[in-house]
Each structure stands twice: as C-alpha cells, then as structure tokens.
Amino acid sequence: MKDLTQGSVTKHLLHMAAFMAVSMLVQTLYLLADLYWVGRLGKEAIAAVGLAGTLMMIVLALTQTLGVGTTTLISQAAGRKDQPRAELVFNQSFVMSLLVALALGVGGFLLRNLYCESLSADAATAGLAKSYMSWFLPALLLQFPLVTLGSALRATGIVKPTVALQVLSVVLNMVLAPLLIFGLGPFPKLGVTGAALATFISILIADVLMVIYFVRSYHYLRFRFPLFRPQTKIWGAMFRIGVPAGAEFLLLSVYIVIVYGIIRDFGAAAQAGFGVGARVMQAMFLPVVALSFAVSPVVGQNFGGQRADRVRHSVYSAIGLASAMMIVLTLVTQFAPETLIRGFSNDPKVIVFGSDYLKIVSLNFVAAGIVFTSSSVFQGIGNTVPPLLSSMTRLILFALPATLISRTPGFQIKHVWYLSVASQVFQAGLNLLLLRRELRRKLVFKN
C-alpha cells in the first residue's frame, strides 16, 4: 500500500496519472487500431461496432458503480489505517462483481437481437452488430472482476500492476484483431466477429493474471473465503456511493442512444461518421480520464485521514491539469478534424459527418475535463449524488430540445451538436458550484 496522506499531493496525482496515462495511451492505440481494421470492412461494419459500443456504456455504468464504491471505501479505510476494513470491502466487492456480471450476461443475450434490430439503419448493419456482440458481450462481462480488482489496487495507491496487465491485454488484442478479422495465416476469417473475439481473449488473459498477482504477490488485500459471505451493510455502502456514479455513465449511454435515434434517418454513413467521431473523442479523452482515476484515491485517503488542506490542494491541482490538457486537445481538433476521421474511413460522407461533429463538440472539451475531475473529487469524499444531479440536468437540457428541433423543417444535425456543447458547459459550471458547497460542508472534522 502507498500512503497518499503524506508527501506532495501534486506529485501523487502526477505519479499515479502518469502510469494510468501509459495504460490509457496504449488503450487509445487499441481503440484506433481496432477502428482502423474494422473500417476496412465498410461503413456498415463501422456502424455495427458503434452500436455495440453503446452497450459498452451500460457496462461502464455498472463497473463504475462497483469501481467507485470499491475505491472510495477502501481508500478512506486506508487513510484511517484500518486494514481489516479495507480487506473486508475488497472481498465483498469481488463477489459483487461476479454476481452482477452473471445477471448482465443473461439479460444481454436475451435482448441482443432486439437491441441491434431497433437501432440499426439497415438489415446489413443489424446482422453485423449481432455477430460482433456474440463475443463482445462476454468480453464486457470479464471487465467486472478486472475493474473491481484494479479499483482496489488504485485505492491503496498501487497502479503499476494494473497498468502492466492492461498494456499486455491491449497489445495482445492489437495483434489478434487483424489476424482474426482478415483470416491471416492459420487463423479463420471472421470479420467483425474476429475483432470481438480478440477482445474477449485478451481480457480473459488479463483477468487470470490479475487474480494470480493478488494470490501470490499482494499482501495488503488478500482473498479470504470467509469474507465472501454477502454483508448487506457493506453492499449498501458501496451501492450508496457507486450507484449515482454509475448512473452518470448510464445517462451518457441514454444521450448516445438519443443521438443514434435522431441521425438514423440520415443513413449508415451518418451513423458511421458519428461512431468514428465518438471513438476518436473517447480516445482523446483518455489522458484526462487517467487523471480523474488518480484524483479519487488521493482525495479518498486524505479525506479518510481528515487532511482538509490536502483535499483542497487535490481539487485545485486536478482541475488545473485537466483544463490545460483539454485546451491542447481542443486546438488539435479545431485545426485537423478531417485528418482525425480520414484515418479510419475513406467514405467522403463519413469524413464530412464525423469531422463536423468533432469540430463542434471540441468546444466543450475544457468543460468536459472539469466535469471528469470534479466528479472524481465527489467520489473520493463519498458523496456522488451532486454530480448525478448535474448530469441529469444536462440530459434534460439536451434531450428535450434535441428531439423537438429534429422534427422541425430545415433541421440540420449540427444544431444537435451545438446544443450538446451548451449543455456540457452548463453541467461544468453546476458541478463547480456543487463542489464548492460540498467542500464547505464536509471538510470540517471533529478531533
């Protein structure tokens, strides 16, 4: 375990974020490489993978629920130097991850066909989406124990093993994807299904190696079967903290579904353009996401250790770093949106649609960085309701007007993108106001 209640707060943030950024950088390369190979199969394949990616947001919401609850409770226990409590939470969260994955797997396979057919622009796209999800859904289920174990390590200030396994998994995925997509050498030609199968194999290997690491090398948190028995008090605390954070990701998936519904009548090229643009933007955001992953345990340990000054320092440093990163990414996107899209599709309509989307939504990058980091501060403190309320407000401000204007004569899709920017900026401002109020209330400790 690494004690984050001592030493420079900024150095802790940069140290943890740097290792997480390495993982995110490799993950970015994987996302772009995977999109590049799938892009060679045509716009229907791109649209199909994009539809499956929407399901990934739901999984992220659930893993976020478990991950945030795990990180917050373990980091606060570590800050109080309460190792038995940290170990209890660790074992309970691991059991929860397995049960949630099992429930999602059953529901996912039952609803797979309905989901793909209802959101696809045509039958070809729907068929490819079904094939892709045959292996992509099991791959998503394997994320649950992997995220929970990684969150437990991060809560105690340990990030190197998680990063190493993520890098290994991504590299393996990047190697297997083209082999299974195009049938190179002895491998079968599976198309988009091959991309999903490569993801499944790589995550499975990462899961196995992570469990081995805990069993053989990590001693602060150990698997203890007597602690596997469900304890409702622990589960309640984890859900109370994690559910609002997970709901934020779920609201984001609702946003994406709304957008897909609005652009459906524009055809597969439009869906592909949005899918590529969204993937590129997701890849660009990963460094800031890495920073936000570092914020929560640093804030959590110092809040648990009743170090109010260090909590405030963490907030200022995180928001400043995130804003600087996002300004750079905004400039890159403003000057070269077509280049970012052209690397993944040669279709002129896809390039135009995707580049227009990126250029407009990049105007909210700084606001998005503030939302990411401020939400992570709330997680470290253990109150994730305020950022959920701001996310709900943003969705309402976006969804209702977007649906209405999409039905008006002369509607242009760029109106939806500008509306998205405005709602994101509003959310960032609301988050800061709520965070200021939270810090005043919570950073008053009784000795």
N, C-alpha and C positions, 0 to 999 in steps of 0.2 A: 504494500500500500504506500502511496505517496501523500504526505501531509501537505495539503494546499492551504492550510491556515497559517503557514509560515513562509517567509520569503516574499519576493516581489510578485504582486498579483498579475501585473502585465506580463512578466516573464512566464508565469504559469500559463496564462492564456496563450501566449505566443508559442510556447513549447508544445502544449497539447494540440493547438490548432495546426501547428506545422506538421506534426505527424498525421493528424487527421486529414490535412490538405494533401499529403502524399497519397493517402488512400483515395481521396476524392479526385485527385488528378488522374490516377490510374482508372478510377471508375468513370471519369469523363471520357478517357480514351476508349474504354469499353463501349460506352453509350454511343459514341460517334462511330466507332468501328462497326458495331452491330447494325446501326442505322445505315452505314455505308454499304455493307454487304446486302442487307435487305433491300436497299434502294436499287440494287442491280436487278431485282426481280420485278420491278414495275410499281406504278402508283397504287395499284390495288393492294399489293403486299405491304407497302408503307402504311396505307390507311388501316389495314388489318392489324398490324403491330401497334399502331397508335390506339386503336380501340382496346386492345388487350392492356395497353399501358394505363388506361383509365381504371381498370380493375386494380392495377398496382397501387393507385392512390388509396383505394379502400384498404388494401393490405397495409400500406404505410400508416393509415389512421389507426389500425389495430395494433401494429407493432409499436407505434408511437405511444399508444396508451400504456402498453406494458413497459416499454423502454423508459418513458418519463417517470412512471411510478417507481420503477426499479432504481433509476439513477437518483431521484430525489430522496427516497427513504434511506438508501444505502449511504449516500454522500453525507446526509445530515447525521446519520449514526456514526459514520467515520469521523466527522468533525467533532462529535461529542466523545470520541474514543470508546464507543460502545460496539466492540467487535461481535459479541454474541447476537445482538440485534441485527447487525448488518448481514451476518450469515443466515439468520432466520429468513430475512426478506429475500435474500438470494435464492434459497431453496424453494420458497413459496412462488417466486416469480417464474422460476424454471418450470415448475409443474403447471402453472397457469398458461405459459406459452404453448405447451404441448396440447392442452385441452382446447384452447382457442383455435389452434391450427387444425385440429381434428374437426371441430364444428364447421369451420370455414370451408374445409375441403369437401365435406358432404354437401353443403349448400351451394358451393361454387360449381360443382359438376352437375347438380340438378338444374341449375339456372343458366348454364353456359350457352346452350343453343338459343334460348330466348333473348339473352343479352346481346349476342352477336347479331342476330337477325333484326332486332329492333333498332340498332344504332348504325348498321352498315348502310352505305349509299346504294349498294347493289348486291346481287347474289354472289358474285365472284369474291367480293371483299368479305362477305359473311362466311363463305366457305373457308377462306384462308384464315380468318380470325379463329374459327372453331379448331382448325388444325393446330394453329400456333398455341392455343390455350390448353391443348391436351397435355403438353409438357410444361408450359409456362406456369399454370396453376400449381402443380406440385412443387415447382421451384419456389414459388412465392410462399408456400406453406413452410418450406425449410428455413425461410427467413426468420420465423418466430423464435425458435430457440437460439439462433445465431445472434439476433438483435438483443435478446434478453441477456445472454452471456456477455456480449460486448458492452452493454449498458452497465452491467455490474462492475466490469473492469474499469470503465471510464469513471464511474462514481468514486472509485478509490484512487483515481489519478493515474491509472495504468492504461496506456493506449498502444504501445509498441506491438504486443502480440496480436491484437485485433487488426491493426494496420497490416502486419505481415501476412496474416491469413487472407485478408481482403485482397491484397495485391496478388497473392498466389492464385486466388479464385478468379480474379479478373483476367490475369494473364492466361490461365487455362481456358477460360471462356473465349478469349480473343483468338486463341489457337484453334479451338474446336469448332467455333462458329462457321468459318468458311469451309472447313472440311466437311461438315455435316450439311451445310446449305447446298453446296455445289457437287458433293459426292467426289471429292478428290481422293485419289489413291484407292485404298480398300474401303473407304467409308461410303455409305449409301447416300444418294442424292435425295434430301428430304425437304428442300426449300425452306419456307418459314418455320416449319416444324423442327428443322435442324437447328435453327437459331435458339428455339426454346429448349430443346434437348441439351444443347451445350450449356445453357444457363443452369439447368437442373443438375447436371453432373458436377459442375464447378462449385455450386453452393453446397451440394451434398458432401463433397470432399472437405470444404471449409468447416462444415458442422462437425464432422468426425474429428478433425484436427483440433478444433476448439475444445471439445469435450476432453480429449487426451491431454491438452495443456492444463486444464483445471485439475484433472486427476493426478497428474504427475509433477506439475511444476508450481502451481499457485497455492499458497497455504493460508492466506488471509480469509479467503472464501472457499469453502470445501463442500462438495456434495455430501449430504448426510441424510440417509434414507428416513430416519425417524422424523426429520423436519419436512418431509414430503407431504405429510398428512395436512390437508387443507385447514387453514386457520382463518376464519371469516373476518377477524379483526384486521389481519394483515391485508387480506384481499380487499376489504372495504377501504382501507387507507390508500392502497395502490390505485384502486378504481377512482376514488375521490380526486386524486391528483392527476391520474393518467387519462381518464375519460374526456375531460374538457380539452386536453392537449390533442388527443386522438380525434376528437370531433372537429378540430380545426382542419386537419388533413381531410376528413370526410367532407367538410364544406368545400374544400378545394376540388374534390372529385365531383361534387354537385355542380360547381362552376364549369368544369370541363365538359360534363355531360350536357349542360345547357348550351355551351358553345357548339358542341358537335350537333346538337339538335337544330340550332339556328343555321349552321352552314351546310346542313345535309342537302338542301335543295341546290346548292352550288356545285355538287358533284364530287367524285372521288378525288379530283385534282385539288379541290379546295380543302377537303379533309386531310389529304396528304400534306399539303402546304402547312396547315395548322399543326399537324402531327410532327413534321420536321422542325418547325419553328419552336414548338413547345419542348421538344427533346433538346434542341440546341440551347434554349434558355435554361432548361434544367441543368444541363452540363455546365453552363457559365455560372450558375448559382452555387455550385458545389463548394468552392472555397469559402464562401460566406456561411454555408451550412456547416462546414467544418469548424469555423469559428464559433458558431452557435452551440455546437456539440461540446466545445470546451467551456463555454460560459456556465452551463448548468451545474456541472460538478464543482467548479471553483466557487460559484455563489452558494451552492448547497453546503459544502463543507464549512465555509466561513459563516454562513447563517446558522448552521448547527453548532459551531463553536462560538456564537454570539460576538462575532467581529464585524460590527456595523460599518466601520470605516473601510474595511476591505471589501465589503459587499458593494458599497457606493463606488469605490475605485473600479471594481469589476464592471459595473454598469457603464461608467464613462469611457473606459478603455474599449469595451466591446463595441459600443455604438460608434465611436470614432473610427476604429479599424474597419468596421463593416461599411460605413459610409465612404471611406476612401477607396475600398475595393470596388464598390458599386459605381463610383464616378468613373473609374477606369473602364469598367465593362460597358457603361453607357456610351462612352466615346467610341469604343471599338464597334459597337453595334450600330451607332448612328452613321459611321463612315463606311462600313462594309457589310451591310445586311445581306446583299445578294451573294457575296462570297461565302458567307456562312451557310447559306442554303444550297448553293450550287454544288458544294462538295458532296451532297447526298442525293441529288436528283438532277437529271438533265432535262426534265419536262419544263418547258417555259412557263406554263400556267402554275405549276407547283412553286417555281422560283419566285414568280411575281407575288403570289399569295403569301408565301412564307416570309419573304423579305419585307413586305408591307407590314405584316404582323409584328415582326421583330423590331422594326424601326420605331413603330408607335409605342409598343409596350415597354421598350427600353427606357422610356421617360419615367417609369415608376421603379426603376432598379434601386435607387437610393432608398425610396420608401420601403421597398421590399426588404432591404438589408436591415432597416430599423425594426421592421416587424419581426424578422427572424430572431435578432439578438434580444429584443425586449421580451419576446415570448419565452426565450430561454431563461431570462432572469426570473420571470414569474415561476417557471418550473423549479429553479433552484430554491426559491423561497417556499414553494409548496402550495401556491395558490394559482391554479391555471384557469380559473373562471373568467377573470377580466379579459385576457386575450381571446377567449372563445366568444365573449360578448362582442368584442370589436370585429371578429371575423364574421359573426352573424350579421352585424350591421352592414359590413361591406357587401356581403352576398345579397342582402335585401336591396341595397342601393344599386347593385349591378343587375340582378336577375329581373326585377320587375320592369325597369326602363328598357333593358335589352330586349326582352320579349315583346314589349309594346312597339318599339321602333322597328323591329324586324318585320312587322306586319304592315308598315306604312308604305305608301307609294314612294319610289325613288330611294328605297333603303340601300345603303352601302355597308359592307361588313366593317369598314374602318370606323364607323360610328360606334360599334361594339367595342373595338379596341380602345378608343378614346374614353369611353365610359369605364372600362376596366382600369385605366390609368387613374382616373379621378377617384374611383372608389378605393384604390390601393393607397393613394396619398392620404385620403381621409382616415383610413384604418391606421396608418402610421402615426398620424397626429393624435388619434384617440388612444392608441397604445401608450404613447409617451405620457399623456395626461393621467391615465390609469396607473402607470408605473410610478409616477411621482407621488400619487396618493398612497399607493401600496407601501412604498419605502418609508413614508412618514409614519404609517400605522405599525409596520412590522419591525422596524429597526429600533425598537425601544425595549431593551432587555432588562429583566429584574435580576439583580445579583443575589 
